Amino acid sequence: MTFHIITLFPEIFDSYIKGSILGRAVEDKKIKIKFYNPRNFTKDRNRRIDRKPYGGGPGMVIEAMPIIKAIEKAKGNKKKVKIIFLSPSGTQFDNNYAKKAAKNYSDIIIICGRYEGIDARVKKAFKMEDVSIGNYVLTGGELPAMAIIDCVSRQIKGVLGDFNSLEDSRVASPEVYTRPEVFEYKKKKYKVPKVLLSGDHKKIEEWKKDKIRK
């Protein structure tokens, strides 16, 4: 899987991508992450890509052509490509979406908006889908893009090391415990639930399911 990220601020991704599971996945060549800065696709000598919106209004709008050229570069001649346009009003992103994306596409292009948004004609030049990670508005699309990269990558075999680590392939309780079995804090003892120490896997699974229901 190759993720192609169109963003004005590729440096925002550095620490997150280089850390932990994603960093290892890149090193192991399970995934690739490429960046395309729209400023590199403009003919403006000052690399300016934002202009005032037609019809008035606050803020600036990112021009269509630099984004179109960036998409064109990322897409190339690839066939199994998904283009995602990040928008708070788009299709709700979830684990099922991530699973389908990982299964059906070899390349995912994610367009990160900024300012007042991107010229709407971009969506007429290419087939793409508006996608949202939640019912709220962020300063830019970089955080949602990171969430999508993380979630989709987890669905790719070998990224997690143990594929059983996927929460949706097992009963994953919202409560987890580790050693010590008992500790004391401010004269109060905190213990691991007895069922988890029982060795009875059937009861443990039922306990986990009960916690999920609650």
C-alpha atoms as one frame of an Amber mdcrd trajectory, in Angstrom:
protein
   0.000   0.000   0.000   1.268   3.450  -0.928  -0.236   6.563   0.642   0.126
   9.751  -1.400  -0.432  12.826   0.761  -1.138  16.185  -0.846  -0.373  18.820
   1.767   1.154  22.263   2.205   2.801  21.077   5.418   4.453  17.662   4.932
   6.762  18.275   7.902   3.786  17.890  10.256   3.824  14.136   9.589   7.498
  13.513  10.419   7.456  12.533  14.095   4.264  10.485  13.886   5.259   8.486
  10.840   8.784   7.801  12.058   7.595   6.480  15.394   6.536   3.008  16.487
   4.380   0.803  14.246   4.146   3.077  11.195   7.873   3.744  11.201   8.595
   0.029  11.327   6.039  -0.646   8.571   7.806   1.846   6.306  11.218   0.328
   7.088   9.872  -3.169   6.409   8.355  -1.921   3.128   4.852  -2.946   4.137
   3.684   0.581   3.324   5.040   3.646   1.550   4.157   7.258   2.289   4.846
   9.956  -0.294   4.220  13.693  -0.091   3.246  16.246  -2.729   3.356  19.924
  -1.828   1.017  21.944  -4.092   3.527  24.811  -3.978   5.811  22.671  -6.138
   3.143  22.546  -8.842   2.485  26.258  -9.344   3.945  28.588 -11.938   3.818
  31.513  -9.507   7.403  32.635  -8.866   6.589  33.170  -5.185   5.011  29.693
  -4.999   1.730  31.226  -3.930  -1.279  28.925  -4.242  -4.019  30.746  -2.269
  -6.390  33.443  -3.548  -9.464  35.342  -2.368 -12.766  33.476  -2.870 -15.177
  34.488  -5.618 -18.415  35.753  -4.104 -16.636  37.199  -1.103 -16.093  35.805
   2.347 -13.251  35.513   4.866  -9.985  33.683   4.383  -8.265  32.360   1.294
  -8.981  29.459  -1.048  -6.352  27.085  -2.451  -6.189  27.177  -6.242  -7.380
  24.164  -8.216  -4.508  23.672 -10.677  -1.658  23.050  -8.188  -3.834  20.405
  -6.498  -4.819  18.880  -9.835  -1.180  18.679 -10.919  -0.226  17.090  -7.590
  -2.984  14.475  -7.964  -1.902  13.829 -11.536   1.672  13.236 -10.358   0.573
  10.930  -7.530  -1.887   8.953  -9.653   0.324   8.387 -12.689  -0.870   5.315
 -14.588  -1.923   3.388 -11.501  -5.225   1.510 -11.730  -6.309   0.609  -8.172
  -6.259   4.138  -6.782  -8.580   5.671  -4.190  -8.674   9.476  -3.964  -9.894
  10.876  -0.646 -10.925  14.507  -0.256 -11.015  15.289   3.460 -14.206  17.088
   4.455 -16.226  17.287   7.726 -19.379  16.623   5.684 -18.041  13.511   3.934
 -18.562   9.771   4.397 -17.790   8.740   7.975 -14.430   6.982   8.162 -14.360
   3.881  10.374 -12.723   0.453  10.662 -14.956  -1.029   7.944 -13.959   1.743
   5.568 -10.288   1.135   6.401 -10.646  -2.614   5.863 -12.239  -2.166   2.424
  -9.647   0.404   1.396  -6.779  -1.896   2.377  -8.348  -4.791   0.477  -9.390
  -3.028  -2.729  -6.674  -0.450  -3.438  -2.911  -0.425  -3.897  -2.665   3.376
  -3.663  -4.591   5.938  -1.624  -4.308   9.644  -2.404  -5.350  11.914   0.470
  -5.961  15.610  -0.170  -5.423  17.808   2.886  -7.266  21.114   2.813  -6.230
  24.355   4.525  -7.509  27.915   4.953 -11.096  28.244   3.675 -10.720  25.128
   1.562  -9.792  24.054  -1.955 -11.359  25.246  -5.211 -14.319  22.873  -5.763
 -13.388  22.265  -9.407 -10.709  19.826  -8.213 -13.490  17.340  -7.478 -14.772
  17.680 -11.035 -11.402  16.860 -12.575 -11.001  13.494 -10.791 -13.271  10.868
  -9.315 -12.870  11.115  -5.541 -14.801  10.676  -2.308 -15.408  13.173   0.481
 -14.396  11.513   3.749 -14.730  12.712   7.353 -13.117  11.385  10.532 -15.700
  13.105  12.724 -18.430  15.686  13.046 -16.129  18.629  13.738 -13.835  21.050
  11.899 -10.033  21.090  12.206  -7.486  23.667  11.049  -6.268  21.389   8.277
  -6.491  17.909   6.828  -3.161  16.664   8.140  -4.475  15.169  11.408  -7.316
  13.307   9.645  -4.817  12.056   7.048  -2.613  10.643   9.821  -5.610   8.913
  11.374  -6.518   7.329   8.035  -2.940   6.209   7.341  -2.720   4.649  10.800
  -6.078   2.878  10.639  -5.696   1.541   7.078  -2.107   0.440   7.713  -3.247
  -1.696  10.650  -5.384  -3.699   8.208  -2.360  -4.646   6.101  -0.880  -8.022
   6.959   2.514  -7.750   8.601   2.169  -4.167   9.812   1.136  -5.150  13.348
   3.486  -8.112  13.513   0.776 -10.266  15.095  -2.371  -9.863  12.988  -4.422
 -10.976  16.018  -3.655  -7.563  17.503  -6.448  -6.138  15.356  -9.208  -5.151
  17.769 -11.976  -5.952  15.294 -10.743  -9.549  14.889 -11.118 -10.355  18.580
 -13.027  -9.324  21.709 -11.131  -6.245  22.864 -12.221  -5.020  26.284 -12.050
  -1.293  27.089 -10.428  -2.380  30.364  -6.985  -4.023  30.407  -4.698  -4.973
  33.320  -1.090  -6.048  33.874   1.310  -6.738  36.766   1.363  -6.256  39.686
  -1.772  -8.121  40.657  -2.364  -5.647  43.538  -0.989  -2.167  44.208  -1.741
   0.443  46.844  -2.311   4.141  46.275  -3.293   6.566  49.035  -4.035   3.672
  51.413  -6.433   2.047  48.947  -5.736  -1.280  47.262  -6.383  -1.730  43.565
  -6.756  -5.320  42.358  -6.960  -7.133  39.033 -10.464  -8.645  38.522 -10.430
 -12.256  39.710 -11.870 -13.596  36.451  -8.728 -12.522  34.572  -6.625 -14.625
  36.933  -8.875 -17.685  36.671  -7.479 -19.174  33.477 -11.061 -19.845  32.358
 -11.005 -18.429  28.820 -14.746 -18.756  28.326 -15.465 -16.676  31.425 -12.786
 -14.175  30.454 -14.358 -13.701  27.006 -17.771 -13.220  28.618 -16.277 -10.647
  31.001 -14.788  -8.754  28.055 -18.070  -8.809  26.141 -19.914  -7.574  29.239
 -17.482  -4.642  29.536 -18.067  -3.743  25.879 -21.854  -3.790  26.395 -21.527
  -1.434  29.344
